[in-house]
Amino acid sequence: MSAVHDDAARSRYGADDQIGAANEITESHVRDAVALVQQGQRVNLAQPLRTSSPQQSWRYWRSTLNLEHSMPGTEVGPNQLSFAEENLAGSMHSGTHLDGLGHIGRSGTLYGGHRYPDIVSADGL
């Protein structure tokens, strides 16, 4: 793990913290919450990403569905494979944030007191 650069940005949960305030949700809290359940209702919390999703002007989200090999007579190869293929392009900051605590900082210092050069790789943050 990288060196911490800003005392004000240090995690109060330790230098290797990855979940921030979610550390406050203890096993006891989870048990107490489960005890409150009165129905078995499931709620979908997903936020679909669409071109209409909230985003700042320089960000975008595009999903394109390639149906070239899904129509009868367009199968390919000896197994007559057919498929629909979805292609995605856009900012992970469109509509919702998919990168957790690493996306924003102050004066070049991110959550936990780290700097971008310390946490950025070709695979992401």
C-alpha positions in Angstrom: 0.0 0.0 0.0 1.2 3.5 -0.7 2.3 6.1 1.8 -0.4 8.4 3.3 0.2 12.0 2.2 -2.5 14.0 4.0 -3.3 13.5 7.7 -6.7 15.1 7.2 -7.5 12.4 4.6 -6.4 9.4 6.6 -9.0 6.8 7.2 -10.0 6.5 10.8 -10.3 2.7 10.1 -6.7 2.2 9.2 -4.3 2.6 6.3 -5.6 -0.4 4.4 -9.3 0.6 4.7 -11.3 0.0 1.5 -14.9 0.6 2.7 -15.0 3.8 4.7 -18.0 4.4 6.9 -19.4 0.9 6.0 -17.0 -0.1 8.8 -19.6 1.3 11.2 -22.0 -1.5 10.2 -21.1 -4.2 12.8 -22.3 -7.8 13.0 -24.5 -6.7 15.9 -26.1 -4.0 13.6 -26.8 -6.6 10.9 -28.4 -9.0 13.5 -30.5 -6.2 14.8 -31.6 -5.2 11.3 -32.5 -8.8 10.4 -34.7 -9.0 13.6 -36.7 -6.1 12.2 -37.7 -8.0 9.0 -41.4 -8.7 8.9 -41.9 -9.6 5.3 -39.8 -11.4 2.8 -40.1 -8.7 0.2 -37.2 -8.2 -2.1 -36.4 -4.7 -3.5 -34.3 -4.2 -6.6 -31.7 -1.5 -5.8 -30.1 -1.5 -9.3 -29.7 1.8 -11.1 -29.6 1.0 -14.8 -27.1 3.1 -16.8 -28.7 4.6 -19.9 -27.9 7.5 -22.2 -30.5 9.4 -20.1 -28.8 8.7 -16.8 -27.6 11.8 -14.8 -24.2 12.8 -15.8 -22.0 15.9 -16.2 -21.7 17.3 -19.7 -18.3 15.7 -20.5 -19.3 12.2 -19.4 -21.3 9.7 -21.4 -22.7 6.2 -21.3 -23.6 4.3 -24.5 -24.8 0.8 -24.8 -25.1 -0.7 -28.3 -26.7 -4.0 -29.1 -25.2 -5.9 -32.1 -27.8 -8.2 -33.5 -25.9 -9.0 -36.6 -25.8 -12.8 -35.8 -29.1 -13.1 -34.0 -31.5 -13.3 -37.0 -32.4 -16.5 -38.8 -29.9 -17.3 -41.5 -27.0 -15.3 -40.0 -25.6 -18.1 -37.8 -21.8 -18.7 -38.0 -19.4 -21.6 -37.9 -19.8 -25.3 -37.8 -22.1 -25.2 -34.8 -24.3 -22.5 -36.4 -23.7 -20.1 -33.5 -26.1 -17.2 -33.1 -25.7 -14.4 -30.6 -26.6 -10.9 -29.6 -23.6 -8.9 -28.4 -23.7 -5.8 -26.2 -21.0 -3.2 -26.4 -20.5 -0.6 -23.7 -18.7 2.7 -23.8 -18.7 5.5 -21.3 -17.6 7.0 -18.0 -17.9 4.9 -14.9 -19.2 8.2 -13.3 -22.4 8.2 -15.4 -25.5 7.9 -13.3 -23.9 6.1 -10.4 -20.3 5.6 -9.2 -18.9 2.2 -9.8 -15.5 2.9 -8.3 -16.1 3.4 -4.7 -14.0 5.7 -2.6 -11.2 6.3 -5.1 -12.9 8.7 -7.4 -12.6 12.1 -5.7 -10.0 13.9 -3.6 -8.9 17.2 -2.3 -5.6 18.9 -3.2 -4.5 15.8 -5.0 -5.1 13.5 -2.0 -7.8 10.8 -2.1 -9.7 8.9 0.6 -7.2 7.3 3.0 -4.6 9.9 2.3 -3.4 8.4 -1.0 -2.6 10.1 -4.3 -3.6 8.9 -7.7 -0.1 7.8 -8.8 -0.1 5.5 -5.8 -3.4 3.7 -6.6 -3.8 3.9 -10.4 -3.0 0.9 -12.6 -3.9 -0.2 -16.1 -6.8 -2.2 -14.5 -8.3 0.8 -12.7 -8.1 2.2 -9.2 
